[in-house]
Amino acid sequence: MKAILGAASVSILLAFTLPAWAHHSGAAEFDSTKKIDLTGTVTKMEWVNPHAHFYIDVKGPDGKVTNWNLELASPSILIRNGWRKDSVKEGDVVTVTGSQARDGTNLGIANTIVFPDGRKLNFLSAYDGNK
């Protein structure tokens, strides 16, 4: 009986603590003073938990192409706010504003995504109606 209660206690503890280990604080990973403003072509979109990500190739002034990993909210939050799986897709040209990772790598959190026709995506809504 003690073994069963012990195993149940461990299972309950893990059920509540593992999700916290898998998730991170945005403020801990991203620096709001390191603003990014990137224009590039989407190379990949990942609808995964705990955060969706998309990747863009950005061409620098020297012609060198750099791939950026841009984090979004969770897929469930994006869908609740009007996004679809094809809202951002491979081949789209986008301009992204957001904040860079504290470690200075090509990782950022996307605040706003703007398409050439003026459509906008952000965490709060899929399209703001401006064209």
DSSP file (Angstrom, degrees, kcal/mol; ACC not computed):
  #  RESIDUE AA STRUCTURE BP1 BP2  ACC     N-H-->O    O-->H-N    N-H-->O    O-->H-N    TCO  KAPPA ALPHA  PHI   PSI    X-CA   Y-CA   Z-CA
    1    1 A M     >        0   0    0      0, 0.0     4,-2.5     0, 0.0     5,-0.2   0.000 360.0 360.0 360.0 -41.8    0.0    0.0    0.0
    2    2 A K  H  >  +     0   0    0      1,-0.2     4,-2.6     2,-0.2     5,-0.2   0.886 360.0  52.7 -62.9 -37.4    2.8    2.4    0.9
    3    3 A A  H  > S+     0   0    0      2,-0.2     4,-2.4     1,-0.2    -1,-0.2   0.897 109.8  48.1 -65.2 -39.5    4.5    1.7   -2.5
    4    4 A I  H  > S+     0   0    0      2,-0.2     4,-2.4     1,-0.2    -2,-0.2   0.927 113.4  46.7 -67.0 -44.5    1.2    2.5   -4.3
    5    5 A L  H  X S+     0   0    0     -4,-2.5     4,-2.4     2,-0.2    -2,-0.2   0.896 112.7  50.6 -64.2 -39.2    0.7    5.8   -2.4
    6    6 A G  H  X S+     0   0    0     -4,-2.6     4,-2.3     2,-0.2    -2,-0.2   0.922 111.6  46.9 -63.4 -44.5    4.4    6.7   -3.0
    7    7 A A  H  X S+     0   0    0     -4,-2.4     4,-2.4     1,-0.2    -2,-0.2   0.895 112.3  50.6 -64.5 -39.8    4.1    6.1   -6.7
    8    8 A A  H  X S+     0   0    0     -4,-2.4     4,-2.4     2,-0.2    -2,-0.2   0.904 109.7  50.6 -64.8 -40.6    0.8    8.1   -6.8
    9    9 A S  H  X S+     0   0    0     -4,-2.4     4,-2.4     1,-0.2    -2,-0.2   0.919 111.3  47.7 -62.8 -44.2    2.4   11.0   -5.0
   10   10 A V  H  X S+     0   0    0     -4,-2.3     4,-2.7     2,-0.2     5,-0.2   0.908 111.2  51.5 -63.9 -41.9    5.4   11.1   -7.4
   11   11 A S  H  X S+     0   0    0     -4,-2.4     4,-2.2     2,-0.2    -2,-0.2   0.915 111.4  46.9 -61.8 -43.4    3.0   10.9  -10.4
   12   12 A I  H  X S+     0   0    0     -4,-2.4     4,-1.3     2,-0.2    -1,-0.2   0.920 112.3  50.4 -64.6 -43.4    1.0   13.8   -9.1
   13   13 A L  H  X S+     0   0    0     -4,-2.4     4,-1.7     1,-0.2     3,-0.4   0.928 112.5  46.4 -60.4 -46.6    4.1   15.9   -8.3
   14   14 A L  H  X S+     0   0    0     -4,-2.7     4,-2.4     1,-0.2    -1,-0.2   0.876 106.3  59.4 -64.9 -37.4    5.5   15.3  -11.8
   15   15 A A  H  < S+     0   0    0     -4,-2.2    -1,-0.2     1,-0.2    -2,-0.2   0.839 113.9  37.2 -60.8 -32.1    2.2   16.1  -13.5
   16   16 A F  H  < S+     0   0    0     -4,-1.3     4,-0.3    -3,-0.4    -1,-0.2   0.717 122.4  40.5 -93.3 -22.1    2.3   19.6  -11.9
   17   17 A T  H  X S+     0   0    0     -4,-1.7     4,-1.6    -5,-0.2     3,-0.3   0.794  99.6  67.4 -99.6 -30.5    6.1   20.3  -12.1
   18   18 A L  H  X S+     0   0    0     -4,-2.4     4,-1.9     1,-0.2     3,-0.2   0.909  98.2  53.2 -60.5 -43.4    7.1   19.0  -15.6
   19   19 A P  H  > S+     0   0    0      0, 0.0     4,-1.2     0, 0.0    -1,-0.2   0.876 107.3  53.3 -59.8 -33.5    5.1   21.6  -17.5
   20   20 A A  H  4 S+     0   0    0     -4,-0.3    -2,-0.2    -3,-0.3     3,-0.1   0.874 108.0  50.0 -67.9 -36.0    6.8   24.4  -15.5
   21   21 A W  H  < S+     0   0    0     -4,-1.6    -1,-0.2     1,-0.2    -3,-0.1   0.861 109.7  51.5 -68.3 -34.3   10.2   23.0  -16.4
   22   22 A A  H  < S+     0   0    0     -4,-1.9    -1,-0.2    -5,-0.2    -2,-0.2   0.748 103.8  68.3 -75.7 -23.4    9.3   22.8  -20.1
   23   23 A H     <  -     0   0    0     -4,-1.2     2,-0.3    -5,-0.2    28,-0.0  -0.567  67.0-159.7 -96.9 159.8    8.1   26.4  -20.3
   24   24 A H        -     0   0    0     -2,-0.2     2,-0.4     0, 0.0     3,-0.1  -0.919  25.2-102.5-135.7 161.5   10.2   29.6  -19.9
   25   25 A S     >  -     0   0    0     -2,-0.3     4,-1.5     1,-0.2     3,-0.3  -0.718  20.8-145.3 -83.6 130.1    9.8   33.2  -19.1
   26   26 A G  H  > S+     0   0    0     -2,-0.4     4,-3.1     1,-0.2    -1,-0.2   0.887 102.0  54.4 -60.5 -38.7    9.8   35.4  -22.1
   27   27 A A  H  4 S+     0   0    0      1,-0.2    -1,-0.2     2,-0.2     5,-0.1   0.797 106.6  52.2 -66.8 -28.1   11.5   38.2  -20.0
   28   28 A A  H  4 S+     0   0    0     -3,-0.3    -1,-0.2     1,-0.1    -2,-0.2   0.834 120.2  32.0 -75.6 -32.1   14.2   35.7  -19.1
   29   29 A E  H  < S+     0   0    0     -4,-1.5    73,-2.9    -3,-0.1    74,-0.4   0.803 116.3  52.7 -96.1 -32.7   15.0   34.7  -22.7
   30   30 A F  E  <  -A  101   0A   0     -4,-3.1     2,-0.7    71,-0.3    71,-0.2  -0.849  68.3-140.9-114.4 144.2   14.2   37.9  -24.6
   31   31 A D  E >   -A  100   0A   0     69,-2.6     3,-2.1    -2,-0.4    69,-0.5  -0.883   4.2-158.7-105.1 109.7   15.5   41.5  -24.1
   32   32 A S  E 3  S+     0   0A   0     -2,-0.7    -1,-0.1     1,-0.3     3,-0.1   0.646  93.0  59.3 -64.7 -13.2   12.9   44.1  -24.7
   33   33 A T  E 3  S+     0   0A   0      1,-0.2     2,-1.1    67,-0.1    -1,-0.3   0.582  89.1  76.1 -89.1 -10.1   15.6   46.7  -25.3
   34   34 A K  E <  S-     0   0A   0     -3,-2.1    66,-2.8    66,-0.2    -1,-0.2  -0.663  75.3-170.8 -98.6  76.4   17.1   44.7  -28.2
   35   35 A K  E     -A   99   0A   0     -2,-1.1     2,-0.4    64,-0.2    64,-0.3  -0.401   5.1-158.1 -70.6 141.9   14.4   45.6  -30.8
   36   36 A I  E     -A   98   0A   0     62,-2.1    62,-1.8    -2,-0.1     2,-0.3  -0.945  15.9-178.4-120.5 146.0   14.5   43.7  -34.1
   37   37 A D  E     +A   97   0A   0     -2,-0.4     2,-0.4    60,-0.2    60,-0.2  -0.846  22.5 171.6-141.4  99.0   13.0   44.8  -37.4
   38   38 A L  E     -A   96   0A   0     58,-2.7    58,-3.4    -2,-0.3     2,-0.4  -0.881  22.3-165.5-120.0 141.0   13.6   42.1  -40.0
   39   39 A T  E     +A   95   0A   0     -2,-0.4    20,-0.5    56,-0.3     2,-0.3  -0.996  36.6 118.5-123.1 129.7   12.4   41.5  -43.5
   40   40 A G  E     -A   94   0A   0     54,-2.4    54,-2.7    -2,-0.4     2,-0.5  -0.956  59.2 -76.5-168.7-175.3   12.8   38.1  -45.1
   41   41 A T  E     -AB  93  57A   0     16,-1.7    16,-2.5    -2,-0.3     2,-0.3  -0.867  44.4-116.9-105.1 131.0   11.3   35.0  -46.6
   42   42 A V  E     + B   0  56A   0     50,-3.1    49,-2.9    -2,-0.5    14,-0.3  -0.483  32.6 175.5 -67.5 127.8    9.6   32.4  -44.4
   43   43 A T  E     +     0   0A   0     12,-3.0     2,-0.3     1,-0.4    13,-0.2   0.621  64.8   4.6-105.8 -19.8   11.5   29.1  -44.7
   44   44 A K  E     - B   0  55A   0     11,-1.1    11,-2.6    45,-0.1     2,-0.4  -0.965  53.0-157.7-165.4 144.8    9.6   27.1  -42.1
   45   45 A M  E     - B   0  54A   0     -2,-0.3     2,-0.5     9,-0.2     9,-0.2  -1.000  11.0-167.1-128.9 130.6    6.6   27.2  -39.8
   46   46 A E  E     - B   0  53A   0      7,-3.5     7,-2.1    -2,-0.4     2,-1.2  -0.962  10.3-165.5-122.2 115.5    6.3   25.0  -36.7
   47   47 A W        +     0   0    0     -2,-0.5     2,-0.3     5,-0.2     5,-0.1  -0.735  44.3 135.3 -95.3  83.2    2.9   24.7  -34.9
   48   48 A V        -     0   0    0     -2,-1.2    -2,-0.1     3,-0.2     0, 0.0  -0.893  47.4 -77.2-129.7 157.4    4.3   23.1  -31.7
   49   49 A N  S    S+     0   0    0     -2,-0.3    25,-0.0     1,-0.2    24,-0.0  -0.728 103.3  22.8 -93.9 150.5    3.8   23.6  -28.0
   50   50 A P  S    S+     0   0    0      0, 0.0     2,-0.4     0, 0.0    -1,-0.2  -0.996 135.4   1.0 -85.4  -9.8    4.7   25.4  -25.9
   51   51 A H        -     0   0    0     23,-0.1    23,-0.3    24,-0.1    -3,-0.2  -0.999  66.0-126.7-138.9 139.1    5.3   28.0  -28.6
   52   52 A A        -     0   0    0     21,-2.5    20,-2.9    -2,-0.4     2,-0.3  -0.502  31.0-164.6 -73.5 152.6    4.9   28.1  -32.3
   53   53 A H  E     -BC  46  71A   0     -7,-2.1    -7,-3.5    18,-0.2     2,-0.3  -0.975  12.0-170.2-136.4 150.0    8.0   29.2  -34.2
   54   54 A F  E     -BC  45  70A   0     16,-2.3    16,-3.3    -2,-0.3     2,-0.4  -0.976  13.2-143.6-136.8 157.1    8.7   30.4  -37.8
   55   55 A Y  E     -BC  44  69A   0    -11,-2.6   -12,-3.0    -2,-0.3   -11,-1.1  -0.934  13.8-171.6-122.4 138.8   12.0   30.9  -39.5
   56   56 A I  E     -BC  42  68A   0     12,-1.9    12,-2.9    -2,-0.4     2,-0.6  -0.983  22.1-132.4-131.9 144.9   12.9   33.6  -42.0
   57   57 A D  E     -BC  41  67A   0    -16,-2.5   -16,-1.7    -2,-0.4     2,-0.5  -0.854  26.5-166.2 -91.3 122.8   15.9   34.1  -44.2
   58   58 A V  E     - C   0  66A   0      8,-3.0     8,-2.8    -2,-0.6     2,-0.6  -0.951  11.1-144.3-114.7 125.5   17.1   37.7  -43.9
   59   59 A K  E     - C   0  65A   0     -2,-0.5     6,-0.2   -20,-0.5   -20,-0.1  -0.797  18.3-147.1 -92.0 123.4   19.5   39.2  -46.5
   60   60 A G    >   -     0   0    0      4,-3.0     3,-2.2    -2,-0.6    -1,-0.0  -0.259  32.3 -95.7 -80.6 172.2   22.0   41.7  -44.9
   61   61 A P  T 3  S+     0   0    0      0, 0.0    -1,-0.1     0, 0.0    -2,-0.0   0.771 126.8  56.1 -58.8 -26.9   23.5   44.8  -46.6
   62   62 A D  T 3  S-     0   0    0      2,-0.1     3,-0.1     1,-0.0    -3,-0.0   0.446 120.4-109.6 -85.4   0.0   26.5   42.6  -47.5
   63   63 A G  S <  S+     0   0    0     -3,-2.2     2,-0.2     1,-0.3    -1,-0.0   0.311  73.8 138.8  89.9  -8.9   24.3   40.1  -49.3
   64   64 A K        -     0   0    0     -5,-0.1    -4,-3.0     1,-0.1     2,-0.5  -0.519  47.8-137.4 -72.8 134.6   24.9   37.4  -46.6
   65   65 A V  E     -C   59   0A   0     -6,-0.2     2,-0.4    -2,-0.2    -6,-0.2  -0.814  19.3-171.1 -98.0 130.5   21.7   35.5  -45.7
   66   66 A T  E     -C   58   0A   0     -8,-2.8    -8,-3.0    -2,-0.5     2,-0.5  -0.974  16.5-137.7-121.6 132.7   21.0   34.8  -42.0
   67   67 A N  E     -C   57   0A   0     -2,-0.4     2,-0.4   -10,-0.2   -10,-0.2  -0.794  19.3-159.6 -92.6 128.9   18.2   32.5  -40.8
   68   68 A W  E     -C   56   0A   0    -12,-2.9   -12,-1.9    -2,-0.5     2,-0.6  -0.879  10.9-146.2-109.0 138.7   16.2   33.8  -37.8
   69   69 A N  E     -Cd  55 107A   0     37,-2.7    39,-2.5    -2,-0.4     2,-0.5  -0.928  21.5-167.2-101.1 117.2   14.1   31.7  -35.5
   70   70 A L  E     -Cd  54 108A   0    -16,-3.3   -16,-2.3    -2,-0.6    39,-0.2  -0.934   7.7-145.3-116.8 124.8   11.1   33.7  -34.3
   71   71 A E  E     +Cd  53 109A   0     37,-3.2    39,-2.5    -2,-0.5   -18,-0.2  -0.579  17.8 179.5 -89.9 147.1    8.9   32.6  -31.5
   72   72 A L        -     0   0    0    -20,-2.9    39,-0.1     1,-0.3    -1,-0.0  -0.595  38.0 -74.6-125.0-171.7    5.1   33.1  -31.2
   73   73 A A        -     0   0    0     -2,-0.2   -21,-2.5     1,-0.2    -1,-0.3  -0.150  69.8 -68.4 -73.7-179.6    2.5   32.3  -28.6
   74   74 A S     >  -     0   0    0    -23,-0.3     4,-2.4     1,-0.1     3,-0.3  -0.370  47.1-111.8 -68.6 153.4    1.2   28.7  -28.3
   75   75 A P  H  > S+     0   0    0      0, 0.0     4,-2.7     0, 0.0     5,-0.2   0.880 117.5  55.5 -54.8 -38.8   -0.8   27.3  -31.2
   76   76 A S  H  > S+     0   0    0      1,-0.2     4,-2.1     2,-0.2     5,-0.1   0.892 109.2  46.1 -65.0 -37.9   -4.0   27.3  -29.1
   77   77 A I  H  > S+     0   0    0     -3,-0.3     4,-1.5     2,-0.2    -1,-0.2   0.913 112.6  50.6 -68.5 -42.4   -3.6   31.0  -28.2
   78   78 A L  H  <>S+     0   0    0     -4,-2.4     5,-2.7     1,-0.2     3,-0.3   0.935 112.0  46.7 -60.6 -46.1   -2.9   31.8  -31.9
   79   79 A I  H ><5S+     0   0    0     -4,-2.7     3,-1.9     1,-0.2    -1,-0.2   0.911 109.3  54.4 -63.1 -42.3   -6.0   29.9  -33.1
   80   80 A R  H 3<5S+     0   0    0     -4,-2.1    -1,-0.2     1,-0.3    -2,-0.2   0.807 107.7  52.4 -60.2 -28.7   -8.2   31.5  -30.4
   81   81 A N  T 3<5S-     0   0    0     -4,-1.5    45,-1.2    -3,-0.3    -1,-0.3   0.192 131.2 -90.1 -96.6  16.3   -7.0   34.9  -31.7
   82   82 A G  T < 5S+     0   0    0     -3,-1.9    -3,-0.2     1,-0.3    -2,-0.1   0.443  79.0 139.2  98.3   0.3   -8.0   34.1  -35.3
   83   83 A W      < -     0   0    0     -5,-2.7     2,-0.3    -6,-0.2    -1,-0.3  -0.392  33.8-157.3 -73.9 156.5   -4.8   32.6  -36.7
   84   84 A R    >   -     0   0    0     -2,-0.1     3,-2.1    42,-0.1     4,-0.4  -0.861  34.3-105.2-123.1 164.2   -4.9   29.6  -39.0
   85   85 A K  T 3  S+     0   0    0     -2,-0.3     3,-0.3     1,-0.3    -2,-0.0   0.780 123.6  47.8 -60.2 -24.5   -2.1   27.1  -39.7
   86   86 A D  T 3  S+     0   0    0      1,-0.2    -1,-0.3     3,-0.1     3,-0.2   0.215  77.2 103.8-101.9  15.5   -1.6   28.8  -43.1
   87   87 A S  S <  S+     0   0    0     -3,-2.1     2,-0.4     1,-0.3    -1,-0.2   0.887  97.0  23.1 -61.9 -37.3   -1.5   32.4  -41.7
   88   88 A V  S    S+     0   0    0     -4,-0.4     2,-0.3    -3,-0.3    -1,-0.3  -0.995  87.2 170.1-127.7 123.0    2.3   32.3  -42.1
   89   89 A K    >   -     0   0    0     -2,-0.4     3,-2.3    -3,-0.2   -47,-0.3  -0.920  42.0 -75.7-136.3 160.8    3.6   29.8  -44.6
   90   90 A E  T 3  S+     0   0    0     -2,-0.3   -47,-0.2     1,-0.3     3,-0.1  -0.243 116.4  27.1 -52.7 132.9    6.9   28.9  -46.4
   91   91 A G  T 3  S+     0   0    0    -49,-2.9    -1,-0.3     1,-0.4     2,-0.1   0.141  85.9 132.3  97.6 -18.2    7.7   31.4  -49.2
   92   92 A D    <   -     0   0    0     -3,-2.3   -50,-3.1   -51,-0.1     2,-0.5  -0.418  52.8-137.9 -64.8 138.9    5.8   34.4  -47.6
   93   93 A V  E     +A   41   0A   0    -52,-0.2     2,-0.3    -2,-0.1   -52,-0.2  -0.893  35.9 170.4 -95.9 127.0    7.8   37.6  -47.5
   94   94 A V  E     -A   40   0A   0    -54,-2.7   -54,-2.4    -2,-0.5     2,-0.5  -0.935  35.4-139.7-137.5 156.3    7.3   39.3  -44.2
   95   95 A T  E     -AE  39 114A   0     19,-2.4    19,-2.8    -2,-0.3     2,-0.4  -0.987  28.0-165.2-114.7 127.7    8.5   42.1  -42.0
   96   96 A V  E     -AE  38 113A   0    -58,-3.4   -58,-2.7    -2,-0.5     2,-0.4  -0.935  11.1-170.0-119.2 132.4    8.8   41.2  -38.4
   97   97 A T  E     +AE  37 112A   0     15,-2.3    14,-3.0    -2,-0.4    15,-1.8  -0.926  37.1  99.5-114.3 148.4    9.2   43.5  -35.4
   98   98 A G  E     -AE  36 110A   0    -62,-1.8   -62,-2.1    -2,-0.4     2,-0.4  -0.921  65.7 -58.0 174.9-149.5   10.0   42.1  -31.9
   99   99 A S  E     -AE  35 109A   0     10,-1.7    10,-2.7    -2,-0.3   -64,-0.2  -0.973  40.3-126.5-130.9 143.7   12.8   41.5  -29.5
  100  100 A Q  E     -AE  31 108A   0    -66,-2.8   -69,-2.6   -69,-0.5     8,-0.3  -0.451  37.0 -90.2 -85.0 157.8   16.0   39.6  -29.8
  101  101 A A  E >   -A   30   0A   0      6,-2.7     3,-1.8     4,-0.5   -71,-0.3  -0.332  33.7-120.0 -62.4 147.7   17.2   36.9  -27.4
  102  102 A R  T 3  S+     0   0    0    -73,-2.9    -1,-0.1     1,-0.3   -72,-0.1   0.804 111.6  62.1 -60.4 -30.0   19.3   38.1  -24.5
  103  103 A D  T 3  S-     0   0    0    -74,-0.4    -1,-0.3     1,-0.1   -73,-0.1   0.474 111.1-119.2 -80.6   1.0   22.2   35.9  -25.7
  104  104 A G    <   +     0   0    0     -3,-1.8    -2,-0.1     1,-0.2    -1,-0.1   0.533  66.7 136.7  79.5   5.4   22.4   37.8  -29.0
  105  105 A T  S    S-     0   0    0      1,-0.1     2,-1.4     2,-0.0    -4,-0.5  -0.166  75.4 -87.8 -76.6 177.8   21.7   34.8  -31.2
  106  106 A N  S    S+     0   0    0    -39,-0.1   -37,-2.7    -6,-0.1     2,-0.4  -0.269  92.9 112.7 -83.9  49.7   19.4   34.8  -34.2
  107  107 A L  E     +d   69   0A   0     -2,-1.4    -6,-2.7   -39,-0.2     2,-0.3  -0.977  39.1 160.4-120.8 134.7   16.4   34.0  -32.0
  108  108 A G  E     -dE  70 100A   0    -39,-2.5   -37,-3.2    -2,-0.4     2,-0.5  -0.951  39.9-117.4-147.1 167.7   13.6   36.5  -31.4
  109  109 A I  E     -dE  71  99A   0    -10,-2.7   -10,-1.7    -2,-0.3     2,-0.5  -0.953  33.7-134.3-108.2 127.2   10.1   36.9  -30.2
  110  110 A A  E     + E   0  98A   0    -39,-2.5   -12,-0.3    -2,-0.5     3,-0.1  -0.688  28.6 171.6 -86.4 124.8    7.8   38.2  -32.9
  111  111 A N  E    S+     0   0A   0    -14,-3.0    12,-0.7    -2,-0.5     2,-0.4   0.845  71.8  11.7 -93.4 -46.0    5.4   41.0  -31.9
  112  112 A T  E     -FE 122  97A   0    -15,-1.8   -15,-2.3    10,-0.2     2,-0.5  -0.997  58.6-163.0-137.8 139.1    4.0   42.0  -35.3
  113  113 A I  E     -FE 121  96A   0      8,-2.7     8,-2.6    -2,-0.4     2,-0.4  -0.990  12.9-167.7-120.5 125.8    4.3   40.4  -38.7
  114  114 A V  E     -FE 120  95A   0    -19,-2.8   -19,-2.4    -2,-0.5     6,-0.2  -0.954   7.0-150.9-120.0 133.4    3.4   42.5  -41.7
  115  115 A F    >   -     0   0    0      4,-2.6     3,-2.4    -2,-0.4   -21,-0.2  -0.603  33.5-104.8 -95.0 160.0    2.9   41.2  -45.3
  116  116 A P  T 3  S+     0   0    0      0, 0.0    -1,-0.1     0, 0.0   -22,-0.1   0.781 120.8  57.1 -55.9 -28.4    3.6   43.3  -48.4
  117  117 A D  T 3  S-     0   0    0      2,-0.1    -3,-0.0     1,-0.0     0, 0.0   0.422 123.6-102.9 -84.8   3.5   -0.2   43.9  -48.9
  118  118 A G  S <  S+     0   0    0     -3,-2.4    12,-0.1     1,-0.3    -1,-0.0   0.295  72.3 144.4  96.6  -9.9   -0.4   45.5  -45.5
  119  119 A R        -     0   0    0     12,-0.2    -4,-2.6    10,-0.1     2,-0.4  -0.350  33.8-155.3 -61.0 144.3   -2.0   42.5  -43.6
  120  120 A K  E     -F  114   0A   0     -6,-0.2     2,-0.4    10,-0.1     8,-0.4  -0.958  14.1-168.2-127.6 143.9   -0.8   42.3  -40.0
  121  121 A L  E     +F  113   0A   0     -8,-2.6    -8,-2.7    -2,-0.4     2,-0.3  -0.970  18.4 153.3-122.7 142.5   -0.5   39.5  -37.5
  122  122 A N  E     -F  112   0A   0      3,-2.1     3,-0.2    -2,-0.4   -10,-0.2  -0.926  58.2 -86.7-152.7-178.3    0.2   39.7  -33.9
  123  123 A F  S    S+     0   0    0    -12,-0.7     3,-0.1    -2,-0.3   -42,-0.1   0.814 122.8  47.8 -62.8 -29.9   -0.4   37.9  -30.7
  124  124 A L  S    S+     0   0    0      1,-0.2     2,-0.3   -42,-0.0    -1,-0.2   0.780 122.2   6.8 -88.3 -27.3   -3.8   39.6  -30.1
  125  125 A S        -     0   0    0     -3,-0.2    -3,-2.1     1,-0.1    -1,-0.2  -0.998  55.9-132.4-155.5 154.2   -5.4   39.2  -33.5
  126  126 A A  S    S+     0   0    0    -45,-1.2     2,-0.4    -2,-0.3    -1,-0.1   0.936  95.5   9.0 -73.3 -47.0   -4.8   37.6  -36.9
  127  127 A Y        -     0   0    0     -6,-0.1    -1,-0.3    -8,-0.1    -6,-0.1  -0.999  55.4-156.7-138.3 136.2   -5.6   40.6  -39.0
  128  128 A D        -     0   0    0     -2,-0.4     3,-0.1    -8,-0.4    -7,-0.1   0.476  46.4-113.8 -92.1   0.8   -6.1   44.2  -38.0
  129  129 A G  S    S+     0   0    0      1,-0.3     2,-0.4    -9,-0.2   -10,-0.1   0.296  74.3 129.4  89.6 -12.4   -8.1   45.2  -41.1
  130  130 A N              0   0    0      1,-0.2    -1,-0.3   -12,-0.1    -2,-0.2  -0.636 360.0 360.0 -79.6 131.0   -5.4   47.6  -42.4
  131  131 A K              0   0    0     -2,-0.4   -12,-0.2    -3,-0.1    -1,-0.2   0.315 360.0 360.0-133.2 360.0   -4.5   47.0  -46.0
